Amino acid sequence: MPYQQSPPEDQASSISPRLDPTTPRHRLGLPVIAIVGLALLAAPRVVLHDLNIIEEGTSVNALFVFLPPLVWIVTVLITRVPRPLITLLAVGLFYGVFLALGHQILWNHSLGDNPPQLGGNLAGLDPTAQSLIFRSFAVASSLLIGVVVGAISGAIAWGLKVLLRRPRNGG
């Protein structure tokens, strides 16, 4: 076995090899478990909102709305993810899945005895079919919201990455 010299300390990565975004096994920029973990940071708001524990328009709600994407952005900047938009789109997609699951699980609690009903020509449609339609649209909108939040966060992270990479003019 040939002798292998370890790289000088200035060339050694200060990031754990498991979180190193440059390794080829992390095509999304971070390990999938990290992407899922980041998405899960936004899940408590779904539960708290659907259980009527927090209300829209409050500072507590704003904290639950804006803190998770802020953590996503900081994470991709600190770990130097090569493509933050792609990474945070993946985080947003998982967030959308968790958002959809949360709404579906808490559907009856959130709506109680007053489920949404179709009107007009569709008012006479079977209540089970109406529920299926509303739940399907809720899933689709949850996925869309997740992807949009991921895209906005990713665009902000990409912009910050570009700004932080620019050389500063000496004064």
MIDOSE-1310 file (N, C-alpha, C; in nm, 2 decimals, decimal comma, always signed):
residues 171
mpyq	+0,09/-0,12/+0,00/+0,00/+0,00/+0,00/+0,09/+0,12/+0,00; +0,07/+0,21/-0,10/+0,16/+0,33/-0,10/+0,12/+0,43/+0,01; +0,22/+0,50/+0,05/+0,20/+0,61/+0,15/+0,13/+0,72/+0,09; +0,02/+0,76/+0,16/-0,06/+0,88/+0,11/-0,04/+0,99/+0,21
qspp	+0,01/+1,10/+0,16/+0,03/+1,22/+0,25/-0,11/+1,29/+0,26; -0,14/+1,34/+0,38/-0,26/+1,41/+0,40/-0,24/+1,55/+0,34; -0,34/+1,62/+0,29/-0,33/+1,75/+0,24/-0,29/+1,85/+0,34; -0,22/+1,96/+0,31/-0,20/+2,06/+0,40/-0,32/+2,12/+0,46
edqa	-0,32/+2,17/+0,58/-0,44/+2,22/+0,65/-0,51/+2,33/+0,58; -0,44/+2,41/+0,50/-0,50/+2,52/+0,43/-0,58/+2,47/+0,31; -0,56/+2,34/+0,27/-0,63/+2,28/+0,16/-0,74/+2,19/+0,21; -0,74/+2,16/+0,34/-0,84/+2,07/+0,39/-0,97/+2,14/+0,41
ssis	-1,08/+2,07/+0,38/-1,21/+2,13/+0,39/-1,25/+2,15/+0,54; -1,30/+2,26/+0,57/-1,35/+2,28/+0,71/-1,49/+2,23/+0,73; -1,55/+2,19/+0,62/-1,69/+2,14/+0,63/-1,68/+1,99/+0,64; -1,77/+1,93/+0,72/-1,77/+1,79/+0,74/-1,79/+1,72/+0,60
prld	-1,73/+1,61/+0,57/-1,74/+1,54/+0,44/-1,89/+1,50/+0,42; -1,97/+1,48/+0,52/-2,10/+1,44/+0,51/-2,19/+1,55/+0,46; -2,15/+1,68/+0,49/-2,23/+1,79/+0,45/-2,16/+1,87/+0,34; -2,05/+1,83/+0,29/-1,97/+1,90/+0,19/-2,06/+1,90/+0,06
pttp	-2,11/+2,02/+0,02/-2,19/+2,02/-0,10/-2,12/+2,00/-0,23; -1,99/+1,99/-0,23/-1,92/+1,97/-0,36/-1,90/+1,82/-0,39; -1,93/+1,73/-0,30/-1,92/+1,59/-0,33/-2,03/+1,55/-0,43; -1,99/+1,46/-0,52/-2,08/+1,43/-0,63/-2,21/+1,36/-0,58
rhrl	-2,21/+1,31/-0,47/-2,33/+1,23/-0,42/-2,44/+1,33/-0,38; -2,42/+1,46/-0,37/-2,52/+1,55/-0,33/-2,56/+1,64/-0,45; -2,63/+1,58/-0,54/-2,67/+1,65/-0,66/-2,76/+1,77/-0,64; -2,83/+1,77/-0,52/-2,91/+1,88/-0,49/-2,84/+1,98/-0,40
glpv	-2,71/+1,96/-0,38/-2,63/+2,06/-0,30/-2,62/+2,02/-0,16; -2,71/+1,95/-0,10/-2,71/+1,90/+0,04/-2,76/+1,75/+0,04; -2,72/+1,68/+0,14/-2,78/+1,55/+0,16/-2,94/+1,55/+0,16; -3,00/+1,46/+0,11/-3,15/+1,46/+0,11/-3,20/+1,47/+0,26
iaiv	-3,14/+1,41/+0,35/-3,18/+1,42/+0,49/-3,18/+1,57/+0,54; -3,08/+1,64/+0,50/-3,07/+1,78/+0,53/-3,18/+1,86/+0,46; -3,21/+1,83/+0,34/-3,31/+1,90/+0,27/-3,45/+1,87/+0,34; -3,47/+1,75/+0,37/-3,60/+1,72/+0,44/-3,60/+1,79/+0,58
glal	-3,49/+1,79/+0,65/-3,48/+1,85/+0,78/-3,51/+2,00/+0,77; -3,46/+2,07/+0,67/-3,49/+2,21/+0,65/-3,63/+2,23/+0,62; -3,69/+2,15/+0,53/-3,83/+2,16/+0,50/-3,92/+2,14/+0,63; -3,88/+2,05/+0,71/-3,95/+2,02/+0,84/-3,96/+2,14/+0,93
laap	-3,86/+2,23/+0,92/-3,86/+2,35/+1,00/-3,99/+2,44/+0,98; -4,05/+2,43/+0,86/-4,17/+2,51/+0,83/-4,29/+2,43/+0,87; -4,29/+2,30/+0,90/-4,41/+2,22/+0,93/-4,48/+2,26/+1,05; -4,42/+2,31/+1,16/-4,50/+2,34/+1,28/-4,61/+2,45/+1,25
rvvl	-4,58/+2,54/+1,16/-4,68/+2,65/+1,14/-4,81/+2,59/+1,08; -4,80/+2,49/+1,00/-4,91/+2,43/+0,94/-5,00/+2,37/+1,05; -4,94/+2,30/+1,14/-5,01/+2,23/+1,25/-5,07/+2,34/+1,34; -4,99/+2,44/+1,38/-5,04/+2,54/+1,47/-5,15/+2,62/+1,41
hdln	-5,14/+2,65/+1,28/-5,24/+2,73/+1,22/-5,37/+2,65/+1,20; -5,36/+2,52/+1,16/-5,48/+2,44/+1,14/-5,55/+2,41/+1,27; -5,48/+2,41/+1,38/-5,54/+2,38/+1,51/-5,58/+2,51/+1,58; -5,57/+2,62/+1,50/-5,61/+2,76/+1,55/-5,54/+2,80/+1,68
iiee	-5,41/+2,76/+1,69/-5,33/+2,80/+1,80/-5,26/+2,93/+1,77; -5,22/+2,95/+1,64/-5,17/+3,08/+1,60/-5,26/+3,14/+1,49; -5,27/+3,27/+1,49/-5,36/+3,33/+1,39/-5,28/+3,42/+1,29; -5,33/+3,43/+1,17/-5,26/+3,52/+1,07/-5,26/+3,66/+1,12
gtsv	-5,16/+3,73/+1,08/-5,15/+3,87/+1,12/-5,08/+3,90/+1,25; -5,04/+3,80/+1,32/-4,97/+3,82/+1,45/-4,82/+3,80/+1,43; -4,75/+3,86/+1,53/-4,60/+3,85/+1,52/-4,55/+3,71/+1,54; -4,62/+3,63/+1,62/-4,59/+3,49/+1,63/-4,60/+3,41/+1,50
nalf	-4,71/+3,44/+1,43/-4,73/+3,38/+1,30/-4,62/+3,42/+1,20; -4,59/+3,55/+1,20/-4,48/+3,60/+1,11/-4,35/+3,53/+1,14; -4,32/+3,51/+1,27/-4,20/+3,43/+1,30/-4,20/+3,29/+1,24; -4,31/+3,22/+1,25/-4,33/+3,09/+1,19/-4,33/+3,09/+1,04
vflp	-4,37/+3,21/+0,98/-4,37/+3,22/+0,83/-4,23/+3,25/+0,78; -4,16/+3,34/+0,84/-4,04/+3,39/+0,78/-3,91/+3,33/+0,83; -3,91/+3,28/+0,95/-3,79/+3,22/+1,01/-3,74/+3,10/+0,93; -3,82/+3,00/+0,90/-3,77/+2,88/+0,83/-3,70/+2,91/+0,69
plvw	-3,77/+3,00/+0,61/-3,69/+3,03/+0,48/-3,56/+3,10/+0,51; -3,56/+3,19/+0,61/-3,44/+3,26/+0,65/-3,33/+3,16/+0,69; -3,37/+3,05/+0,76/-3,27/+2,95/+0,80/-3,23/+2,87/+0,67; -3,32/+2,85/+0,58/-3,28/+2,78/+0,46/-3,17/+2,86/+0,38
ivtv	-3,20/+2,99/+0,37/-3,10/+3,08/+0,30/-2,97/+3,08/+0,37; -2,97/+3,10/+0,50/-2,84/+3,10/+0,57/-2,77/+2,97/+0,56; -2,84/+2,86/+0,56/-2,78/+2,73/+0,55/-2,71/+2,71/+0,42; -2,77/+2,75/+0,31/-2,71/+2,73/+0,18/-2,59/+2,82/+0,16
litr	-2,60/+2,94/+0,22/-2,48/+3,03/+0,21/-2,37/+2,98/+0,29; -2,39/+2,93/+0,41/-2,28/+2,88/+0,50/-2,22/+2,76/+0,44; -2,30/+2,67/+0,39/-2,24/+2,55/+0,34/-2,19/+2,56/+0,19; -2,21/+2,68/+0,14/-2,16/+2,71/+0,00/-2,21/+2,62/-0,10
vprp	-2,34/+2,60/-0,10/-2,41/+2,51/-0,20/-2,38/+2,57/-0,33; -2,34/+2,49/-0,43/-2,31/+2,55/-0,56/-2,43/+2,61/-0,64; -2,55/+2,55/-0,62/-2,67/+2,60/-0,69/-2,78/+2,62/-0,59; -2,78/+2,73/-0,51/-2,88/+2,75/-0,41/-3,02/+2,75/-0,46
litl	-3,05/+2,79/-0,58/-3,19/+2,79/-0,63/-3,24/+2,65/-0,64; -3,16/+2,56/-0,70/-3,20/+2,42/-0,71/-3,21/+2,35/-0,57; -3,12/+2,38/-0,48/-3,13/+2,32/-0,35/-3,26/+2,37/-0,28; -3,29/+2,50/-0,28/-3,40/+2,55/-0,21/-3,53/+2,52/-0,28
lavg	-3,53/+2,49/-0,41/-3,65/+2,44/-0,48/-3,68/+2,30/-0,42; -3,58/+2,22/-0,40/-3,60/+2,09/-0,34/-3,66/+2,10/-0,20; -3,60/+2,19/-0,12/-3,65/+2,21/+0,01/-3,80/+2,26/+0,00; -3,83/+2,35/-0,09/-3,96/+2,40/-0,10/-4,06/+2,29/-0,14
lfyg	-4,01/+2,20/-0,23/-4,10/+2,09/-0,27/-4,13/+2,00/-0,15; -4,03/+1,96/-0,08/-4,06/+1,88/+0,04/-4,15/+1,96/+0,14; -4,13/+2,09/+0,16/-4,21/+2,17/+0,24/-4,36/+2,16/+0,19; -4,38/+2,17/+0,06/-4,51/+2,16/+0,00/-4,58/+2,02/+0,03
vfla	-4,50/+1,92/+0,03/-4,55/+1,78/+0,06/-4,59/+1,78/+0,21; -4,51/+1,84/+0,30/-4,55/+1,84/+0,44/-4,67/+1,93/+0,47; -4,67/+2,04/+0,39/-4,79/+2,13/+0,40/-4,92/+2,06/+0,36; -4,91/+1,99/+0,25/-5,03/+1,91/+0,20/-5,07/+1,80/+0,30
lghq	-4,97/+1,73/+0,35/-5,00/+1,62/+0,45/-5,06/+1,68/+0,58; -5,01/+1,79/+0,62/-5,06/+1,85/+0,74/-5,21/+1,90/+0,72; -5,23/+1,96/+0,61/-5,37/+2,01/+0,58/-5,47/+1,89/+0,57; -5,42/+1,78/+0,51/-5,51/+1,66/+0,49/-5,53/+1,59/+0,62
ilwn	-5,43/+1,58/+0,70/-5,45/+1,51/+0,83/-5,54/+1,59/+0,92; -5,53/+1,73/+0,92/-5,60/+1,81/+1,01/-5,73/+1,87/+0,94; -5,77/+1,82/+0,83/-5,88/+1,87/+0,75/-6,01/+1,88/+0,83; -6,05/+1,77/+0,89/-6,17/+1,77/+0,97/-6,17/+1,86/+1,09
hslg	-6,05/+1,86/+1,16/-6,04/+1,95/+1,27/-6,05/+2,09/+1,24; -5,98/+2,13/+1,13/-5,97/+2,26/+1,08/-6,11/+2,32/+1,03; -6,18/+2,23/+0,96/-6,31/+2,27/+0,90/-6,43/+2,24/+0,99; -6,41/+2,14/+1,08/-6,52/+2,10/+1,16/-6,64/+2,05/+1,08
dnpp	-6,76/+2,10/+1,13/-6,89/+2,05/+1,06/-6,93/+2,14/+0,95; -6,83/+2,23/+0,90/-6,86/+2,32/+0,80/-6,77/+2,31/+0,68; -6,77/+2,19/+0,61/-6,68/+2,17/+0,50/-6,72/+2,26/+0,38; -6,62/+2,29/+0,30/-6,65/+2,38/+0,18/-6,75/+2,30/+0,09
qlgg	-6,83/+2,38/+0,02/-6,93/+2,32/-0,07/-6,92/+2,39/-0,20; -6,94/+2,31/-0,31/-6,94/+2,37/-0,44/-7,08/+2,44/-0,46; -7,08/+2,54/-0,55/-7,20/+2,61/-0,58/-7,24/+2,60/-0,73; -7,34/+2,67/-0,77/-7,38/+2,67/-0,91/-7,42/+2,54/-0,96
nlag	-7,38/+2,50/-1,08/-7,42/+2,38/-1,14/-7,37/+2,25/-1,07; -7,26/+2,27/-0,98/-7,20/+2,16/-0,91/-7,25/+2,15/-0,77; -7,35/+2,23/-0,73/-7,40/+2,23/-0,59/-7,46/+2,09/-0,56; -7,52/+2,03/-0,65/-7,59/+1,90/-0,63/-7,50/+1,78/-0,63
ldpt	-7,37/+1,80/-0,65/-7,27/+1,69/-0,66/-7,26/+1,62/-0,53; -7,24/+1,49/-0,53/-7,23/+1,41/-0,41/-7,12/+1,47/-0,32; -7,15/+1,48/-0,19/-7,06/+1,55/-0,09/-6,92/+1,48/-0,09; -6,92/+1,35/-0,11/-6,79/+1,28/-0,11/-6,71/+1,33/-0,23
aqsl	-6,77/+1,34/-0,35/-6,70/+1,39/-0,47/-6,66/+1,54/-0,45; -6,74/+1,62/-0,38/-6,70/+1,76/-0,35/-6,58/+1,76/-0,26; -6,58/+1,67/-0,16/-6,47/+1,67/-0,07/-6,34/+1,63/-0,14; -6,35/+1,53/-0,23/-6,24/+1,49/-0,31/-6,18/+1,60/-0,40
ifrs	-6,27/+1,68/-0,45/-6,23/+1,79/-0,54/-6,16/+1,90/-0,45; -6,22/+1,93/-0,34/-6,15/+2,03/-0,26/-6,02/+1,99/-0,20; -6,01/+1,86/-0,16/-5,89/+1,81/-0,10/-5,78/+1,80/-0,21; -5,82/+1,76/-0,33/-5,72/+1,76/-0,44/-5,66/+1,90/-0,47
fava	-5,75/+2,00/-0,47/-5,70/+2,13/-0,50/-5,62/+2,18/-0,38; -5,65/+2,14/-0,26/-5,57/+2,18/-0,14/-5,43/+2,12/-0,15; -5,42/+1,99/-0,20/-5,29/+1,93/-0,22/-5,21/+2,00/-0,33; -5,27/+2,03/-0,44/-5,21/+2,10/-0,55/-5,16/+2,24/-0,51
ssll	-5,24/+2,31/-0,43/-5,20/+2,45/-0,39/-5,09/+2,44/-0,29; -5,09/+2,34/-0,20/-4,99/+2,32/-0,10/-4,85/+2,30/-0,17; -4,85/+2,21/-0,27/-4,73/+2,18/-0,35/-4,68/+2,31/-0,42; -4,77/+2,38/-0,48/-4,74/+2,50/-0,55/-4,68/+2,61/-0,45
igvv	-4,74/+2,62/-0,34/-4,69/+2,72/-0,23/-4,55/+2,68/-0,19; -4,53/+2,55/-0,17/-4,40/+2,51/-0,13/-4,29/+2,54/-0,23; -4,32/+2,51/-0,36/-4,23/+2,53/-0,46/-4,20/+2,68/-0,48; -4,30/+2,76/-0,47/-4,29/+2,91/-0,48/-4,20/+2,96/-0,37
vgai	-4,23/+2,92/-0,24/-4,15/+2,96/-0,13/-4,00/+2,92/-0,15; -3,98/+2,80/-0,20/-3,85/+2,75/-0,23/-3,78/+2,83/-0,34; -3,86/+2,87/-0,44/-3,80/+2,95/-0,55/-3,76/+3,09/-0,51; -3,85/+3,15/-0,43/-3,82/+3,28/-0,38/-3,70/+3,28/-0,29
sgai	-3,69/+3,18/-0,20/-3,58/+3,17/-0,11/-3,45/+3,14/-0,19; -3,46/+3,05/-0,28/-3,35/+3,02/-0,37/-3,30/+3,14/-0,45; -3,39/+3,22/-0,50/-3,35/+3,34/-0,58/-3,28/+3,44/-0,48; -3,33/+3,45/-0,36/-3,26/+3,54/-0,27/-3,13/+3,49/-0,23
awgl	-3,12/+3,36/-0,21/-2,99/+3,30/-0,17/-2,89/+3,31/-0,29; -2,93/+3,29/-0,41/-2,85/+3,30/-0,52/-2,80/+3,45/-0,54; -2,89/+3,54/-0,52/-2,85/+3,69/-0,53/-2,75/+3,72/-0,42; -2,77/+3,67/-0,30/-2,67/+3,70/-0,19/-2,54/+3,63/-0,22
kvll	-2,55/+3,51/-0,27/-2,42/+3,44/-0,31/-2,34/+3,52/-0,41; -2,41/+3,58/-0,51/-2,34/+3,66/-0,61/-2,28/+3,79/-0,55; -2,36/+3,85/-0,46/-2,31/+3,97/-0,40/-2,20/+3,95/-0,30; -2,20/+3,84/-0,23/-2,10/+3,81/-0,13/-1,97/+3,76/-0,20
rrpr	-1,98/+3,72/-0,32/-1,86/+3,67/-0,40/-1,79/+3,78/-0,47; -1,86/+3,89/-0,49/-1,79/+4,01/-0,56/-1,68/+4,06/-0,48; -1,57/+4,09/-0,55/-1,46/+4,15/-0,48/-1,49/+4,30/-0,44; -1,45/+4,33/-0,33/-1,48/+4,47/-0,27/-1,37/+4,56/-0,32
ngg	-1,41/+4,68/-0,35/-1,32/+4,79/-0,39/-1,25/+4,85/-0,27; -1,12/+4,85/-0,27/-1,05/+4,91/-0,15/-1,07/+5,06/-0,15; -1,08/+5,12/-0,03/-1,11/+5,26/-0,03/-1,01/+5,33/+0,04
